[in-house]
């Protein structure tokens, strides 16, 4: 499959400019100290400084801070010194900086049950004296940017009437312009009609703002305050709630089924970061950049130019999908524990699975057909389809009447359906499959339920556990099925599998050759879990190596739809194994490899072709290429120090592009007499990808 960097294929056009959005720095008056009872808050200044330095690497046109600039509230004596400390640190940001007031900067929204002080006209005036206007607009490269003071909404203060009149006039003057909105409180977190709580705008202000969004159709709205990630689309506007750079709101640790990392969720540092937003001629892409709680710039990665981040929106030729075994669109109630919520539980949605997919640039998802039967899940799938996601559903046997009706009614959501059957029953099902295919327009993949007698084809030992999909040695069964009357009108192809002990590179290329010979397409599952349900697979480097080989092979295959099995850790239950992400939906090494490999492959100017593969005592290798360049993947069984590596192909002397797929760093290197030389201080802890011009 051809990888491309041409965003025009998705209708975005040329990149116009880039900006950065930061949220909730919560700066303290003194470094290393805080008025908060939580230890992590004392690290806010150092974390903000690392981020402020890091954003300069992206060379943004401007930076927007969406509020909670400082941690001390206006009533505290430390408020003014904290504001001055922020100004001192923010001077290192080289791009123009635009500020949005947060509740720590002017006071909370008007609620009776919060012990902190609510917004006052005096606080607003003080903010204006220190930082400038609390609501305003500015223009950048033909885009109109609008800053709103959320705290004064519903307050009845003179500032609210002033803002309302100004905003409606400003929007009327710029009607039809391309717009971005910036605000601290989001209008809502998960759903338009959710109850008012500490995290959102209350009525009637919420409806007032949403009606303005509906009327003037800004492209996106960026908000902070909740210190976690959410995404939605309201009418024509994409809504982003940003994580903090400082700490996580620990009440939302309820989103995950594993213990929090530190301070009962408040220092789940993997959730911290900021946004880089690429603005194209048509549309934008918002990339989450994880700071991981770094206290110094050096902790935020290599100083070499970063690989441009990928996203599901623009990674149009993503060659690999993932199996979504866990519930990946789900709602839950956050407990009322007396922190910022005491009198009701909060119903919310976990958007971290989607964020992890976007970071990797993954589009295709394999989901159980039951997802289509849940109206709320189905609506979310439809929304995410607008970002580029495509779905392959699976079911055992023919769908029952209710599910068949759901397929017919929502056929636009599903691209393909895997039907798993006992193989002796498959010929009799062909007429029904042909009818389903014709009625729905959905492609049909046929998969074989594996039984103990099938072990002779792949040498596996089968216990009393479920298994399905063909192996290459069963090609005669596929030929026989295709010879059945009506087979090619009943199915589009078959489901193959690459067992955990099999080489992903060689077997995917074998499946591609077979698909070409049979003139069919295939869905192929590359398994990460072991065949033994009691054997854990937890070697992250080995998993990353397997994923890298599968991704490079899939990039060479035009007839395969490849799925990695699976997306998320299975840390309990049968077949325990690490996935691409852990149970907090934070990336493991394999996820970072996918992200960086997608970023590197986008530069290919033609479809890749497989060339060769092999191994030596230090690494295994796989080689693919085009007429103009070759890509050499090196995978190591264990971490290695830099030095010289004998390459498995002849290349001329000189420099080549060497990418550490774990960190996304381009390594300084040289090639002479067929040997790759890496600096001795470099430690190789992930696969390497070498781009070699021909």
C-alpha positions in Angstrom: 0.0 0.0 0.0 1.4 3.4 -1.0 2.2 5.7 1.8 1.9 9.4 1.0 2.4 12.8 2.6 -0.1 14.5 0.3 -2.7 15.9 2.7 -4.6 17.0 -0.5 -5.8 13.4 -0.8 -7.9 14.1 2.3 -9.0 17.5 1.0 -6.9 19.5 3.3 -4.6 21.2 0.7 -1.4 23.0 1.6 -0.2 23.6 5.1 -0.8 27.3 5.9 0.7 27.7 9.3 1.0 26.0 12.7 0.0 27.2 16.2 0.3 25.8 19.7 -2.3 25.6 22.5 -1.3 25.2 26.2 -3.7 24.7 29.1 -3.6 24.9 32.9 0.0 25.6 33.7 -1.0 26.6 37.3 2.2 28.6 37.9 3.3 29.2 41.5 4.9 32.3 43.0 8.0 30.4 43.9 9.6 27.4 42.0 9.3 24.2 44.0 6.5 25.4 46.3 2.7 25.7 46.0 -0.3 26.7 48.0 -1.9 23.4 47.1 -1.8 20.4 49.5 -0.7 18.1 46.6 3.0 17.5 46.1 2.8 17.5 42.3 1.6 21.1 42.2 5.0 22.2 43.4 6.5 20.9 40.1 4.2 23.1 37.9 6.8 25.8 37.2 9.5 23.4 36.1 7.0 21.5 33.9 5.8 24.7 32.3 9.3 25.9 31.6 10.1 22.7 29.8 7.0 23.0 27.7 7.6 26.7 26.9 11.1 25.8 25.6 9.8 22.8 23.7 7.1 24.7 21.8 9.8 26.8 20.1 11.0 23.7 18.2 7.7 23.7 16.3 8.2 27.4 15.2 4.5 28.2 15.6 2.9 31.3 14.2 1.4 32.0 17.7 0.7 30.3 21.0 -2.5 30.4 23.0 -2.8 29.6 26.7 -6.4 28.7 27.5 -6.4 29.6 31.2 -5.5 28.8 34.7 -2.3 30.6 34.1 -1.4 30.6 37.8 -2.4 28.5 40.7 -3.0 31.0 43.5 -6.5 32.5 43.2 -6.9 36.3 43.3 -7.7 36.3 47.0 -4.3 35.0 47.9 -1.3 37.2 48.6 0.8 34.9 46.3 -1.4 35.7 43.3 0.5 38.8 42.0 4.0 37.2 42.5 2.7 34.1 40.7 1.6 36.2 37.8 5.0 37.9 37.6 6.7 34.4 37.7 4.6 33.4 34.7 5.5 36.5 32.8 9.2 35.8 33.4 9.0 32.2 32.3 6.8 32.9 29.3 9.4 35.3 27.9 11.2 32.3 26.5 8.3 31.6 24.1 9.5 33.1 20.8 6.1 33.3 19.1 3.3 35.8 20.0 1.5 34.6 23.1 -2.2 35.1 23.6 -3.8 34.5 27.0 -7.3 33.3 28.1 -8.4 33.8 31.7 -9.2 30.8 33.8 -11.0 30.4 37.0 -7.7 30.5 39.0 -7.0 33.8 37.2 -10.4 35.7 37.8 -12.4 33.4 40.1 -14.7 30.5 39.6 -18.0 30.6 37.7 -21.0 31.6 39.8 -21.9 28.5 41.9 -23.0 28.4 45.6 -21.4 25.1 46.6 -17.7 25.8 45.8 -15.6 27.0 48.7 -13.3 29.1 46.4 -14.1 32.6 45.5 -16.3 33.2 42.4 -15.6 35.7 39.7 -16.0 39.4 40.6 -15.7 42.6 38.6 -12.7 43.6 40.7 -10.9 40.3 39.8 -11.6 40.9 36.1 -10.2 44.4 36.3 -7.2 43.2 38.1 -6.6 40.5 35.4 -6.8 43.2 32.7 -4.2 45.3 34.5 -1.8 42.4 34.8 -2.3 40.4 31.6 -4.5 42.6 29.3 -8.0 42.1 27.9 -9.9 39.1 29.1 -11.9 38.8 25.8 -10.7 39.9 22.4 -9.9 38.7 18.9 -6.9 38.6 16.6 -6.2 37.5 13.1 -3.5 35.2 11.7 -3.0 34.3 8.0 -6.6 34.8 7.1 -8.0 33.1 10.3 -10.0 35.0 12.9 -9.3 33.9 16.5 -11.7 34.7 19.3 -10.9 34.6 23.0 -13.8 34.4 25.5 -13.8 34.9 29.2 -15.9 31.8 30.3 -16.0 32.7 34.0 -18.1 35.8 33.6 -20.8 33.9 31.6 -24.0 33.7 33.8 -22.4 36.1 36.3 -24.6 39.2 35.8 -21.4 41.3 36.1 -21.0 44.4 33.9 -18.2 42.5 32.2 -20.6 39.8 31.1 -22.9 42.3 29.3 -19.8 44.0 27.8 -18.4 40.7 26.5 -21.8 39.5 25.1 -22.3 42.8 23.1 -18.7 42.8 21.9 -18.7 39.1 20.9 -21.9 39.2 18.9 -20.7 42.4 17.1 -17.3 40.9 16.4 -18.8 37.7 15.0 -21.2 39.6 12.9 -18.3 41.6 11.4 -16.4 38.4 10.6 -19.4 36.3 9.5 -18.2 33.9 6.8 -14.6 34.1 8.0 -12.6 31.1 9.1 -12.6 31.1 12.9 -11.1 29.4 15.9 -12.4 29.9 19.5 -10.5 29.8 22.7 -12.1 29.5 26.1 -11.3 28.1 29.6 -14.5 26.3 30.7 -15.7 24.0 27.9 -19.4 24.4 27.0 -19.8 20.7 27.9 -17.4 17.8 28.4 -19.0 14.7 26.9 -22.5 15.5 25.7 -24.5 18.6 24.8 -27.3 18.0 27.4 -25.1 16.9 30.3 -25.9 18.4 33.7 -24.1 21.4 34.9 -21.1 20.7 37.1 -17.7 22.0 38.1 -16.3 21.2 34.6 -18.7 22.9 32.2 -20.7 26.0 31.4 -24.1 26.2 33.1 -27.3 27.3 31.4 -28.4 29.7 30.0 -24.8 30.6 29.0 -24.1 27.3 27.5 -27.0 27.6 25.0 -26.0 31.2 24.2 -22.5 30.1 23.3 -23.6 27.0 21.4 -26.1 29.0 19.4 -23.3 31.3 18.4 -21.2 28.3 17.3 -24.2 27.0 15.3 -24.7 30.4 13.6 -21.1 31.4 12.8 -19.6 27.9 12.4 -16.1 28.3 13.8 -13.8 25.5 12.7 -12.7 24.6 16.2 -13.0 25.5 19.9 -10.2 24.8 22.3 -10.8 24.7 26.1 -9.0 23.7 29.2 -10.0 23.5 32.9 -10.7 19.7 33.1 -7.0 18.6 32.9 -7.9 15.6 30.7 -8.6 15.0 27.0 -12.0 15.0 25.3 -13.1 15.5 21.7 -16.5 16.1 20.1 -18.0 17.8 17.1 -20.9 20.2 17.6 -22.6 20.9 14.3 -19.7 22.1 12.2 -17.3 22.9 15.1 -14.6 20.5 16.5 -14.4 20.8 20.3 -11.1 20.0 22.0 -10.6 19.9 25.8 -6.9 19.9 26.6 -4.8 18.2 29.2 -2.8 20.3 31.6 1.0 20.7 31.6 1.1 20.6 35.4 -1.2 17.8 36.8 -4.2 15.7 36.1 -7.6 16.1 37.7 -7.6 13.0 39.8 -11.3 12.4 39.9 -11.1 11.3 36.3 -8.7 8.4 37.2 -12.1 6.6 37.4 -11.8 6.4 33.6 -9.4 3.5 33.9 -9.6 0.0 35.3 -6.1 0.0 36.7 -4.6 1.9 39.7 -3.4 5.5 39.0 0.3 6.1 38.6 1.0 8.6 41.4 -0.8 10.8 44.0 -4.0 8.8 43.5 -4.2 10.1 39.9 -3.1 13.7 40.3 0.3 12.9 39.0 -0.5 10.6 36.1 2.3 12.3 34.3 1.7 10.4 31.0 -1.5 12.4 30.5 0.3 15.8 30.5 1.1 17.8 27.4 0.0 20.4 24.9 -1.4 20.7 21.4 0.3 21.5 18.1 -2.4 22.6 15.5 -1.6 22.4 11.8 -3.8 24.7 9.8 -4.3 23.7 6.2 -5.9 25.5 3.3 -9.1 23.5 4.2 -9.3 22.0 7.7 -6.9 21.6 10.6 -5.2 18.7 12.5 -4.6 19.0 16.3 -1.7 16.9 17.5 -1.3 16.0 21.2 2.3 16.3 22.2 2.9 14.4 25.4 5.3 16.2 27.8 5.1 13.3 30.3 5.7 15.7 33.2 9.2 16.6 32.1 10.9 19.1 34.4 13.7 20.0 31.9 13.8 20.4 28.1 16.3 17.6 27.7 13.7 15.1 29.0 11.3 16.0 26.2 13.3 14.1 23.6 16.2 14.6 21.2 17.3 18.0 20.0 17.2 16.8 16.4 14.3 18.0 14.3 11.2 15.9 15.3 9.4 13.8 12.7 6.3 15.6 11.8 3.5 14.1 13.9 0.9 11.9 12.3 -2.9 11.8 12.8 -5.7 9.6 11.7 -7.2 12.6 9.8 -4.3 12.9 7.3 -2.7 9.4 7.4 -4.9 8.5 4.4 -2.9 5.4 3.3 -2.4 3.9 6.8 -1.7 0.3 5.9 -2.5 -1.4 9.2 -5.5 -1.5 11.6 -6.0 -2.8 15.1 -8.4 -5.2 16.9 -10.5 -3.4 19.5 -11.1 -6.2 21.9 -11.9 -3.9 24.9 -14.8 -1.6 25.0 -13.3 1.5 23.3 -16.3 3.8 23.4 -17.8 3.8 26.9 -19.4 6.0 29.5 -19.0 5.8 33.2 -19.9 7.7 36.4 -17.2 9.6 38.2 -17.6 9.3 41.9 -18.7 12.2 44.0 -15.9 12.4 46.5 -16.0 16.0 47.9 -13.2 17.4 45.8 -14.8 19.4 43.1 -18.0 17.4 43.0 -20.0 16.4 46.1 -23.7 16.4 45.4 -23.9 14.2 42.2 -21.9 11.7 40.2 -20.7 12.9 36.8 -21.5 10.8 33.8 -18.7 11.1 31.2 -17.1 9.3 28.3 -13.5 8.0 28.0 -11.9 9.6 25.0 -8.4 8.3 25.6 -8.7 5.2 23.4 -9.5 7.5 20.5 -6.6 9.8 21.3 -4.2 6.9 21.3 -5.4 5.9 17.8 -5.0 9.4 16.5 -1.5 9.6 17.8 -0.5 6.5 15.9 -2.4 7.6 12.7 -4.4 4.4 12.7 -7.6 4.4 10.7 -9.0 0.8 10.4 -10.6 -0.7 13.4 -11.9 -4.3 13.9 -14.9 -4.3 16.2 -17.6 -6.8 17.2 -20.8 -6.4 15.4 -22.5 -5.7 18.8 -21.0 -2.2 18.7 -23.4 -1.4 15.8 -26.4 -2.4 18.0 -25.6 0.2 20.7 -27.1 3.5 19.7 -24.6 5.6 21.7 -21.6 3.7 20.5 -23.0 3.8 16.9 -23.4 7.6 17.1 -19.8 7.9 18.3 -18.5 5.6 15.5 -20.3 7.8 13.0 -18.7 10.9 14.4 -15.2 9.4 14.4 -15.7 8.2 10.8 -15.6 11.9 9.9 -12.0 11.9 11.1 -11.1 9.0 8.8 -11.8 5.9 10.9 -13.1 2.8 9.0 -14.7 -0.2 10.6 -14.5 -4.0 10.0 -17.1 -5.8 12.1 -17.0 -9.5 12.9 -19.7 -12.0 13.9 -20.0 -15.8 14.3 -22.3 -17.2 11.7 -24.9 -15.3 9.8 -26.1 -12.2 11.6 -29.4 -12.7 13.5 -32.4 -10.8 12.2 -31.9 -7.8 14.5 -28.3 -7.4 13.6 -29.0 -8.0 9.9 -31.5 -5.1 10.1 -28.9 -2.9 11.9 -26.4 -3.7 9.1 -28.9 -2.7 6.5 -30.0 0.5 8.3 -26.4 1.6 9.1 -24.5 0.1 6.2 -22.7 3.4 5.7 -20.8 2.9 8.9 -19.3 -0.5 8.1 -16.8 -1.2 5.3 -16.5 -4.9 5.8 -17.9 -7.8 7.8 -16.0 -10.8 8.9 -18.2 -13.9 9.1 -16.7 -16.8 11.1 -18.2 -20.2 10.4 -17.4 -23.9 10.8 -15.8 -24.6 7.4 -18.0 -27.5 6.4 -21.0 -25.2 6.6 -19.5 -22.4 4.5 -20.7 -23.6 1.0 -24.3 -23.7 2.2 -24.1 -20.1 3.5 -22.9 -18.6 0.2 -26.4 -17.7 -1.1 -27.3 -15.9 2.2 -23.9 -14.1 2.2 -24.4 -13.0 -1.4 -27.8 -11.6 -0.4 -26.4 -9.8 2.6 -23.5 -8.4 0.5 -25.9 -7.2 -2.2 -28.4 -5.6 0.3 -25.8 -3.8 2.4 -23.0 -3.1 -0.1 -20.6 -4.2 2.6 -17.6 -6.4 1.7 -17.7 -9.9 3.2 -14.7 -11.6 4.6 -15.1 -15.4 5.3 -13.2 -16.9 8.2 -12.7 -20.5 9.2 -13.4 -21.6 12.8 -10.3 -23.6 13.7 -10.6 -26.9 15.4 -8.2 -29.5 16.7 -7.9 -31.2 13.3 -6.6 -28.0 11.8 -3.4 -28.1 13.9 -1.8 -30.2 11.2 -1.5 -27.1 8.9 0.4 -24.9 11.3 1.9 -27.2 13.9 0.0 -25.6 16.8 -1.3 -27.4 19.8 -4.9 -26.6 20.4 -6.5 -26.4 23.7 -10.2 -25.9 24.4 -10.1 -22.2 23.3 -11.6 -20.3 20.4 -9.4 -19.7 17.3 -10.2 -18.7 13.7 -8.6 -17.6 10.4 -6.7 -19.4 7.7 -2.9 -20.1 7.6 -1.0 -20.0 4.3 -0.7 -23.8 4.2 -4.5 -24.1 3.8 -4.5 -22.4 0.4 -6.1 -25.4 -1.3 -9.2 -25.0 0.9 -9.4 -21.4 -0.4 -9.1 -22.5 -4.0 -11.8 -25.1 -3.4 -14.2 -22.6 -1.9 -13.7 -20.1 -4.7 -14.6 -22.9 -7.1 -18.0 -23.2 -5.4 -21.0 -21.8 -7.4 -21.7 -18.2 -6.2 -18.5 -18.0 -4.2 -17.3 -14.8 -5.8 -20.7 -13.1 -5.5 -21.0 -14.2 -1.9 -17.6 -13.2 -0.5 -14.9 -10.6 -1.3 -12.1 -12.6 0.4 -11.0 -14.6 3.4 -9.5 -14.0 6.8 -5.9 -15.1 7.4 -3.9 -15.2 10.6 -0.2 -14.8 11.5 0.3 -16.7 14.7 2.5 -15.3 17.4 5.4 -17.6 16.6 5.3 -16.9 12.9 7.3 -14.2 11.1 5.0 -11.3 10.3 7.2 -10.1 7.3 7.4 -13.4 5.5 3.8 -14.5 6.2 2.2 -11.2 5.1 4.2 -11.3 1.9 3.1 -14.9 1.4 -0.5 -13.9 1.9 -0.1 -11.1 -0.6 1.3 -13.5 -3.2 -1.6 -15.9 -2.6 -4.2 -13.1 -2.8 -2.7 -12.0 -6.2 -2.8 -15.6 -7.5 -6.4 -16.1 -6.4 -7.5 -12.6 -7.5 -9.0 -11.9 -4.1 -8.4 -9.6 -1.1 -7.6 -10.8 2.4 -8.0 -9.5 5.9 -5.0 -10.8 7.9 -4.7 -10.7 11.7 -1.1 -10.5 13.1 -1.4 -11.9 16.5 0.6 -10.6 19.5 -0.8 -12.9 22.1 0.5 -16.5 22.4 -1.5 -19.5 21.3 -1.3 -20.7 24.9 -4.0 -18.9 27.0 -1.8 -19.1 30.1 1.4 -17.7 28.6 1.9 -14.0 29.0 3.6 -12.0 26.2 5.1 -8.9 27.9 8.4 -8.2 26.1 7.8 -4.7 24.8 10.8 -4.7 22.5 9.8 -8.0 20.9 6.3 -6.7 20.4 7.6 -3.5 18.9 9.9 -5.5 16.5 6.9 -7.6 15.4 4.8 -4.5 14.9 7.5 -2.8 12.9 7.9 -5.8 10.6 4.2 -6.1 10.1 3.8 -2.4 9.3 6.6 -2.4 6.7 5.2 -5.6 5.1 1.7 -4.2 5.1 3.0 -1.1 3.3 4.1 -3.4 0.5 0.8 -5.2 0.2 -2.0 -3.9 -2.0 -4.4 -6.8 -1.5 -4.3 -7.2 2.3 -6.1 -5.4 5.1 -3.8 -6.1 8.1 -4.9 -5.9 11.7 -2.7 -6.0 14.8 -4.3 -8.2 17.5 -4.7 -6.3 19.8 -4.8 -2.6 20.5 -4.8 -2.6 24.3 -3.2 -4.7 27.0 -4.9 -7.9 28.2 -3.7 -7.8 31.8 -6.3 -10.3 33.1 -8.5 -12.9 31.5 -7.2 -15.4 28.9 -4.1 -14.9 26.6 -2.5 -12.1 28.7 -0.3 -9.8 26.7 0.9 -6.3 26.2 -0.8 -4.4 23.4 0.1 -1.2 21.6 -1.2 0.8 24.7 -1.6 -0.1 28.3 -4.9 0.0 30.3 -4.6 3.7 30.8 -4.4 4.0 27.0 -0.8 5.4 27.2 1.5 4.3 24.4 3.8 1.4 24.8 7.0 1.1 22.7 5.0 -0.5 19.9 2.7 2.5 19.7 5.6 4.9 19.5 7.1 2.7 16.7 3.9 2.9 14.7 3.7 6.7 15.1 7.3 7.3 14.0 7.2 4.7 11.3 4.0 6.3 9.8 5.8 9.6 9.9 8.8 8.3 8.1 6.8 6.3 5.5 4.8 9.3 4.4 7.8 10.6 2.5 7.7 7.6 0.1 6.9 8.9 -3.4 5.7 5.5 -4.8 4.3 2.2 -3.6 6.8 0.1 -1.7 7.9 -3.4 -2.9 9.3 -6.1 -0.7 12.9 -7.0 -1.6 14.5 -9.3 1.0 14.9 -10.2 4.6 17.3 -12.0 6.8 19.2 -11.9 10.1 22.6 -12.0 11.8 23.9 -12.3 15.3 23.1 -8.7 16.2 19.8 -8.0 14.4 17.1 -9.1 12.0 16.4 -7.0 8.9 13.8 -6.5 6.2 14.2 -4.5 3.1 11.6 -2.7 0.9 12.0 0.0 -1.7 10.9 2.0 -4.6 12.7 3.0 -7.8 14.3 6.0 -5.9 15.0 4.7 -2.4 15.2 1.7 -0.1 14.0 1.3 3.5 15.9 -1.0 5.7 14.3 -2.1 9.0 16.7 -3.3 11.7 15.2 -5.1 14.8 17.2 -6.0 17.8 16.5 -8.8 20.3 17.9 -6.7 23.1 19.1 -3.1 23.6 22.5 -2.4 22.1 25.0 0.4 22.4 26.1 2.4 19.4 29.0 1.3 17.2 29.5 -0.3 13.8 26.9 -2.6 12.2 27.5 -4.6 9.1 24.7 -3.9 6.7 23.0 -6.6 4.7 23.3 -4.7 1.4 25.8 -2.7 -0.5 25.5 1.0 -0.2 27.9 3.8 -1.1 29.9 5.8 1.4 28.2 8.8 2.9 25.4 9.8 5.2 22.0 8.1 5.3 18.8 8.9 7.2 18.7 6.7 10.3 15.5 6.9 12.4 15.2 5.6 16.0 11.6 4.4 15.8 11.2 4.5 19.6 12.0 8.2 20.1 11.4 9.5 16.6 14.9 10.8 16.5 17.1 11.1 13.4 20.5 9.7 14.5 23.8 11.1 13.4 25.4 8.3 11.4 27.7 7.4 8.5 28.1 4.5 6.2 31.4 3.4 4.8 32.3 0.1 3.1 28.9 -1.3 3.9 29.0 -0.6 7.6 26.7 1.7 9.6 28.5 3.7 12.3 26.5 5.1 15.2 28.0 7.3 17.9 29.1 5.2 20.9 26.8 7.2 23.3 23.7 6.1 21.3 21.8 3.3 22.9 19.5 1.4 20.6 16.4 0.3 22.4 13.9 0.2 19.6 13.9 -0.8 15.9 15.8 1.4 13.5 14.6 2.4 10.0 17.3 3.4 7.5 16.3 5.4 4.4 18.8 4.9 1.6 18.7 6.9 -1.6 19.4 4.8 -4.7 
